[in-house]
Amino acid sequence: MNPANYLYLSALLFTIGAAGVLIRRNAIVVFMCVELMLNACNLAFVTFSRLHGNLDGQVIAFFTMVVAAAEVVVGLAIIVSIFRSRHSASVDDANLMKL
Amino acid sequence: MSASLTGTAVHSLWTVAAPADKFPAPHIEYAQLSPVLIVFGIAALGVLVEAFVPRKNRYTAQVAVAAVGLAAAFAATVALAEKGYGTTKAHIAAMGAVAVDGPALFLQGTILLVGLVALFTFAERRLDPRAHGSRVDSFAAQGSAIPGSEQEQAAVRAGFTSTEVFPLLMFAIGGMLVFPAANDLLTLFVALEVFSLPLYILCALARRNRLMSQEAAVKYFLLGAFSSAFLLFGIALLYGYAGTVSYAGIASVVDGTAPMTPALADTTGNDALLLIGLAMVAMGLLFKVGAVPFHMWTPDVYQGAPTPVTGFMASATKVAAFGALLRLLYVVLPGMRWDWRPVMWGVAIVTMLAGAVIAVTQTDVKRLLAYSSIAHAGFILAGVIATTPSGISSVLFYLAAYSFVTLGAFAVVTLVRDAGGEATHLSRWAGLGRRSPLVAAVFAVFLLAFAGIPLTSGFAGKFAVFKAASEGGAMPLVIVGVISSAIAAFFYIRVIVLMFFSEPRPDGPTVAVPSALTSTAIALGVAVTLVLGLAPQYFLDLADKAGVFVR
């Protein structure tokens, strides 16, 4: 199978993720869309790794997973804390600061 | 299969002996990486202090450990520069991951000094009134407690303080040290996350206005994660184009000097990978420096975050991110400058104008300083675009000058207070010069430096970047820069007029008397502003000597 197809899939996933971040209103869903974008990056890394016949891309994919895990820890902590004080995780409700 | 096979022979059926030279142990130059290693070591030590030292001694222990660590790391940076690693012995360490060269050492030294001064403002405990008999700083008693809940009140009564902020600060500084020195895209990405994640948490930990602080953290986090996903996809595309993530490797593929392989012939035949990859990586970095159109987070986050954190973020993040942007554009993609320069021109012009114009309408001091930081990002971009050696050195000088002014200005903001905490609304600052002339005068010095009035560091910095930009053939940028400086000067002067030439309000804010910590921070800010303004030559020469990247 042509490896380019994986790249198209990865670009598609990335676009879905980016569109989700812009459209969705729940902070948790927005965050999941960011994770989808990171995983799309992983797919691209692994495909390019295969194309070039070196291991760099696969190693980077592992780094990305670790970073994504760390990001989940920090992100969920922040989102949960704001949810507990406002009883809402909607990014539209976070509007204390406006011009 | 015969039964006569030995154990080794059977084993060899599904394994192959790894050739001894396949995975050599990496060669790490510990001495040359010592500033980074010291900071991360101290950060880890801070976590241990948090776990094992009794609560009443933690604050003292954390501040002492962090201050000693930052001072030691700064001494190590200076020692490296003395040995010539900034000039003649500049090279690439840690198996190609980290560059030890002039710009890296200069920016690391700046970040460490800024970090030390920021540590002083973090540790300040005399501004807030005592809570149930114990001195408190600007950070929440317990970050996880719901604002206004029983749990929070209990934490305040017990005199809890979030001493975790000190290890978090150290981790952020560690990431920032690596960021401008990163010599491959993977290190760049990991360093970005290492310094961003602690900052997200620090933003959420304000003692006063906790809802606003949490809101700032959510906004910063979601947008920061979004932008780092773009950066990562850009890295993936650049890796796809060049088959490597090392800066030198990508540069040689872009120049066409790399040995051609069939895979490379396939991927380099299509410039879309390179151009889109470059655009997405630049997007991630421009988000961190707060350039228009990626600036939306800046005012909200600067306003909501605890003011010491805002000061640290505004200065150190900008230093680190511009360092990384410089290295990316000057080391990896000089062969592409005809493609990226027009785009950067547009970004710089829009950033300068938008920052200055929107700042005019602001009524909150912290938001005003946020928009002013956006305008300054535009001025620095003008120096980046120069693509000449003087472009590098002028940006280095500007960053050093700007970061101390910013830290000092935000430290002054923490002093002007009323019953609800800091009084950040501009109308509350009316007549401050009559009531406390010293504080108002110090703030006026910082505002004049932001405006770029001669005899302050702001003038020397602006002159250097605009000179570099005009030499680099970006004269229109200089003209736009001067016009937006004039617009910006209007609102800086307006604040000064408000402070000195209007009647103080009877219910106006009080100016808290800080401890030696914040006083030192502000005094250092004033001293650096005046020294770099009156006698900039030594530091310009230093930046000039440091202004060569290793490839």
Interface residues (C-beta under 8 A of the other chain):
Chain A: L7 S10 F14 G17 A18 V21 A27 V30 F31 V34 M37 L38 A40 C41 A44 F45 T47 F48 L51 H52 G53 N54 D56 G57 V59 I60 F63 T64 V67 A70 E71 V74 G75 A77 I78 I79 S81 I82 R84 S85 R86 V91 A94 N95 L96 M97 L99
Chain B: G143 S144 I146 P147 G148 L186 F189 V190 E193 L197 Y200 I201 A204 R210 L211 M212 Q214 E215 A216 A217 V218 K219 F221 L222 A225 F226 A229 F230 L232 F233 I235 A236 L237 Y239 G240 G243 T244 V245 T261 A263 L264 D266 T267 P299 D300 Q303 G304 T361 Q362 R367
